[in-house]
Amino acid sequence: MSDKSAQMLSFIIGFFFFWFYVFIAGSIFNNDVLSFPYIILTIYFFISIFTFPIVSLESGEETSGWEPLSSKYSLIFAYLVSPIWVIIKIFKN
């Protein structure tokens, strides 16, 4: 798979995770995602949509032979930490 198609697939997966958060928070828990405590989390997850493709390619290259990362929760974990990962990379350089 080429890098461009992997980035597009990661963007779609990130958008799906964001939509899932909005659905869970809005429909099931009956919370407004644009009210105060949830707006911070909404902004963070919105940023994660755009940082997730970068992190998914980098983490895939760095951990290619690492067995525990192949679990079914690795995409969710990468989505959750992607903004932090990008900020650390920016400040390292």
MDAnalysis code that builds the backbone (N, CA, C; Angstrom):
import MDAnalysis as mda
import numpy as np

u = mda.Universe.empty(279, n_residues=93, atom_resindex=np.repeat(np.arange(93), 3), trajectory=True)
u.add_TopologyAttr("name", ["N", "CA", "C"] * 93)
u.add_TopologyAttr("resid", np.arange(1, 94))
u.add_TopologyAttr("resname", ["MET", "SER", "ASP", "LYS", "SER", "ALA", "GLN", "MET", "LEU", "SER", "PHE", "ILE", "ILE", "GLY", "PHE", "PHE", "PHE", "PHE", "TRP", "PHE", "TYR", "VAL", "PHE", "ILE", "ALA", "GLY", "SER", "ILE", "PHE", "ASN", "ASN", "ASP", "VAL", "LEU", "SER", "PHE", "PRO", "TYR", "ILE", "ILE", "LEU", "THR", "ILE", "TYR", "PHE", "PHE", "ILE", "SER", "ILE", "PHE", "THR", "PHE", "PRO", "ILE", "VAL", "SER", "LEU", "GLU", "SER", "GLY", "GLU", "GLU", "THR", "SER", "GLY", "TRP", "GLU", "PRO", "LEU", "SER", "SER", "LYS", "TYR", "SER", "LEU", "ILE", "PHE", "ALA", "TYR", "LEU", "VAL", "SER", "PRO", "ILE", "TRP", "VAL", "ILE", "ILE", "LYS", "ILE", "PHE", "LYS", "ASN"])
u.atoms.positions = np.array([
    [0.844, -1.168, 0.000],
    [0.000, 0.000, 0.000],
    [0.892, 1.234, 0.000],
    [0.589, 2.172, -0.848],
    [1.403, 3.385, -0.937],
    [1.113, 4.307, 0.247],
    [2.013, 5.266, 0.458],
    [1.865, 6.187, 1.584],
    [0.620, 7.056, 1.439],
    [0.305, 7.443, 0.219],
    [-0.847, 8.314, -0.005],
    [-2.149, 7.587, 0.336],
    [-2.265, 6.351, -0.096],
    [-3.489, 5.599, 0.211],
    [-3.555, 5.233, 1.693],
    [-2.392, 4.992, 2.329],
    [-2.377, 4.709, 3.766],
    [-2.790, 5.945, 4.559],
    [-2.360, 7.122, 4.114],
    [-2.770, 8.351, 4.786],
    [-4.269, 8.595, 4.626],
    [-4.794, 8.326, 3.433],
    [-6.223, 8.516, 3.215],
    [-7.038, 7.546, 4.065],
    [-6.585, 6.302, 4.147],
    [-7.269, 5.322, 4.976],
    [-7.200, 5.709, 6.447],
    [-6.065, 6.219, 6.899],
    [-5.929, 6.672, 8.282],
    [-6.824, 7.874, 8.557],
    [-6.959, 8.769, 7.598],
    [-7.855, 9.914, 7.762],
    [-9.301, 9.451, 7.889],
    [-9.694, 8.493, 7.089],
    [-11.066, 7.962, 7.150],
    [-11.303, 7.272, 8.492],
    [-10.325, 6.508, 8.963],
    [-10.451, 5.838, 10.263],
    [-10.524, 6.872, 11.381],
    [-9.713, 7.928, 11.309],
    [-9.760, 8.996, 12.296],
    [-11.094, 9.717, 12.299],
    [-11.643, 9.960, 11.118],
    [-12.964, 10.582, 11.032],
    [-14.024, 9.672, 11.630],
    [-13.897, 8.352, 11.401],
    [-14.835, 7.400, 11.982],
    [-14.754, 7.410, 13.506],
    [-13.539, 7.461, 14.065],
    [-13.387, 7.532, 15.518],
    [-14.015, 8.811, 16.077],
    [-13.839, 9.932, 15.377],
    [-14.436, 11.193, 15.826],
    [-15.957, 11.110, 15.778],
    [-16.488, 10.566, 14.706],
    [-17.933, 10.414, 14.592],
    [-18.456, 9.498, 15.694],
    [-17.722, 8.449, 16.021],
    [-18.106, 7.527, 17.078],
    [-18.148, 8.251, 18.421],
    [-17.169, 9.108, 18.684],
    [-17.170, 9.898, 19.925],
    [-18.389, 10.809, 19.983],
    [-18.672, 11.511, 18.895],
    [-19.818, 12.419, 18.872],
    [-21.109, 11.633, 19.075],
    [-21.228, 10.475, 18.460],
    [-22.418, 9.641, 18.609],
    [-22.571, 9.149, 20.045],
    [-21.491, 8.655, 20.626],
    [-21.554, 8.141, 22.002],
    [-21.881, 9.262, 22.983],
    [-21.153, 10.372, 22.883],
    [-21.357, 11.469, 23.829],
    [-22.709, 12.148, 23.621],
    [-23.117, 12.291, 22.375],
    [-24.354, 13.005, 22.100],
    [-25.607, 12.172, 22.250],
    [-25.615, 10.990, 21.722],
    [-26.833, 10.193, 21.701],
    [-27.010, 9.312, 22.931],
    [-26.004, 8.603, 23.284],
    [-26.152, 7.632, 24.364],
    [-26.091, 8.306, 25.734],
    [-25.113, 9.212, 25.939],
    [-24.983, 9.871, 27.232],
    [-25.763, 11.180, 27.311],
    [-26.416, 11.582, 26.233],
    [-27.237, 12.803, 26.171],
    [-26.477, 14.047, 26.627],
    [-25.254, 14.191, 26.145],
    [-24.441, 15.361, 26.447],
    [-24.210, 16.150, 25.172],
    [-24.160, 17.458, 25.311],
    [-23.845, 18.325, 24.180],
    [-22.327, 18.392, 24.047],
    [-21.793, 17.950, 22.905],
    [-20.345, 17.920, 22.722],
    [-19.756, 19.312, 22.573],
    [-20.588, 20.331, 22.458],
    [-20.097, 21.707, 22.353],
    [-20.281, 22.484, 23.651],
    [-20.710, 21.823, 24.726],
    [-20.793, 22.486, 26.025],
    [-19.430, 22.396, 26.701],
    [-19.281, 23.123, 27.820],
    [-17.942, 23.350, 28.363],
    [-17.085, 22.109, 28.617],
    [-17.450, 21.199, 29.442],
    [-16.436, 20.174, 29.706],
    [-16.130, 19.322, 28.481],
    [-17.073, 19.191, 27.589],
    [-16.887, 18.311, 26.434],
    [-16.262, 18.998, 25.235],
    [-16.266, 20.330, 25.197],
    [-15.685, 21.041, 24.066],
    [-14.170, 20.823, 24.010],
    [-13.535, 20.686, 25.156],
    [-12.093, 20.443, 25.192],
    [-11.785, 19.087, 24.573],
    [-12.538, 18.082, 24.950],
    [-12.356, 16.752, 24.388],
    [-12.715, 16.717, 22.906],
    [-13.731, 17.450, 22.513],
    [-14.126, 17.516, 21.107],
    [-13.029, 18.150, 20.263],
    [-12.439, 19.233, 20.746],
    [-11.347, 19.883, 20.019],
    [-10.148, 18.952, 19.916],
    [-9.827, 18.265, 20.995],
    [-8.705, 17.329, 20.992],
    [-8.923, 16.215, 19.973],
    [-10.122, 15.646, 19.951],
    [-10.409, 14.578, 18.994],
    [-10.470, 15.106, 17.564],
    [-10.895, 16.347, 17.377],
    [-10.893, 16.935, 16.042],
    [-9.464, 17.113, 15.535],
    [-8.573, 17.536, 16.405],
    [-7.163, 17.641, 16.025],
    [-6.587, 16.262, 15.727],
    [-7.054, 15.264, 16.455],
    [-6.581, 13.893, 16.243],
    [-6.912, 13.373, 14.850],
    [-7.977, 13.863, 14.246],
    [-8.320, 13.439, 12.880],
    [-7.169, 13.746, 11.932],
    [-6.551, 14.909, 12.095],
    [-5.515, 15.349, 11.171],
    [-4.113, 14.877, 11.556],
    [-3.887, 14.574, 12.832],
    [-2.577, 14.092, 13.238],
    [-2.470, 12.572, 13.179],
    [-3.587, 11.890, 13.157],
    [-3.577, 10.429, 13.131],
    [-2.915, 9.851, 11.887],
    [-3.125, 10.391, 10.670],
    [-2.418, 9.827, 9.514],
    [-0.897, 9.926, 9.618],
    [-0.397, 10.997, 10.192],
    [1.046, 11.155, 10.355],
    [1.592, 10.125, 11.334],
    [0.922, 9.990, 12.449],
    [1.375, 9.077, 13.492],
    [1.229, 7.624, 13.057],
    [0.186, 7.311, 12.334],
    [-0.015, 5.918, 11.934],
    [1.090, 5.449, 10.992],
    [1.573, 6.318, 10.113],
    [2.675, 5.942, 9.234],
    [3.992, 5.831, 10.011],
    [4.265, 6.793, 10.890],
    [5.506, 6.764, 11.665],
    [5.541, 5.595, 12.634],
    [4.447, 5.359, 13.326],
    [4.438, 4.273, 14.301],
    [4.474, 2.919, 13.611],
    [3.920, 2.833, 12.428],
    [3.998, 1.579, 11.678],
    [5.406, 1.248, 11.252],
    [6.186, 2.267, 10.890],
    [7.578, 2.052, 10.498],
    [8.460, 1.746, 11.711],
    [8.234, 2.442, 12.816],
    [9.087, 2.270, 13.986],
    [8.814, 0.970, 14.733],
    [7.598, 0.475, 14.685],
    [7.234, -0.713, 15.451],
    [6.835, -1.867, 14.551],
    [7.513, -2.016, 13.432],
    [7.124, -3.039, 12.469],
    [7.311, -4.455, 12.995],
    [8.317, -4.713, 13.832],
    [8.545, -6.055, 14.331],
    [8.076, -6.269, 15.752],
    [7.403, -5.292, 16.315],
    [6.979, -5.362, 17.698],
    [5.635, -6.050, 17.780],
    [5.570, -7.170, 18.432],
    [4.369, -8.008, 18.441],
    [3.189, -7.436, 19.230],
    [3.365, -6.846, 20.426],
    [2.190, -6.394, 21.189],
    [1.387, -5.296, 20.501],
    [1.999, -4.561, 19.568],
    [1.272, -3.482, 18.913],
    [0.252, -4.007, 17.918],
    [0.280, -5.273, 17.609],
    [-0.658, -5.811, 16.636],
    [-2.002, -6.160, 17.257],
    [-2.250, -5.713, 18.478],
    [-3.536, -6.005, 19.093],
    [-4.630, -5.177, 18.447],
    [-5.845, -5.501, 18.750],
    [-6.972, -4.832, 18.099],
    [-7.207, -3.411, 18.609],
    [-6.557, -3.020, 19.694],
    [-6.742, -1.683, 20.236],
    [-5.635, -0.711, 19.848],
    [-4.711, -1.120, 19.021],
    [-3.579, -0.263, 18.699],
    [-3.997, 0.965, 17.885],
    [-4.988, 0.845, 17.015],
    [-5.453, 2.010, 16.257],
    [-6.111, 3.036, 17.167],
    [-6.885, 2.570, 18.118],
    [-7.543, 3.491, 19.047],
    [-6.494, 4.209, 19.896],
    [-5.505, 3.470, 20.355],
    [-4.431, 4.081, 21.142],
    [-3.664, 5.103, 20.322],
    [-3.353, 4.777, 19.076],
    [-2.633, 5.720, 18.207],
    [-3.474, 6.959, 17.944],
    [-4.786, 6.801, 17.801],
    [-5.677, 7.947, 17.593],
    [-5.686, 8.844, 18.826],
    [-5.690, 8.249, 19.996],
    [-5.769, 9.034, 21.219],
    [-4.485, 9.796, 21.523],
    [-3.341, 9.239, 21.198],
    [-2.078, 9.901, 21.532],
    [-1.468, 10.654, 20.355],
    [-2.114, 10.675, 19.211],
    [-1.513, 11.302, 18.030],
    [-1.214, 12.791, 18.196],
    [-2.078, 13.619, 18.790],
    [-1.687, 15.026, 18.956],
    [-0.478, 15.194, 19.874],
    [-0.402, 14.386, 20.924],
    [0.733, 14.467, 21.840],
    [2.002, 14.037, 21.122],
    [1.912, 12.985, 20.314],
    [3.068, 12.483, 19.565],
    [3.598, 13.561, 18.614],
    [2.696, 14.234, 17.907],
    [3.093, 15.276, 16.951],
    [3.725, 16.463, 17.681],
    [3.185, 16.858, 18.821],
    [3.751, 17.962, 19.579],
    [5.149, 17.621, 20.071],
    [5.342, 16.399, 20.531],
    [6.681, 15.977, 20.973],
    [7.658, 15.989, 19.806],
    [7.231, 15.504, 18.634],
    [8.095, 15.508, 17.452],
    [8.469, 16.927, 17.032],
    [7.527, 17.858, 17.124],
    [7.798, 19.245, 16.746],
    [8.825, 19.867, 17.687],
    [8.661, 19.646, 18.988],
    [9.584, 20.246, 19.943],
    [10.944, 19.552, 19.964],
    [11.008, 18.293, 19.558],
    [12.303, 17.605, 19.463],
    [13.146, 18.178, 18.353],
    [12.504, 18.528, 17.242],
    [13.238, 19.090, 16.096],
    [13.435, 20.541, 16.337],
])
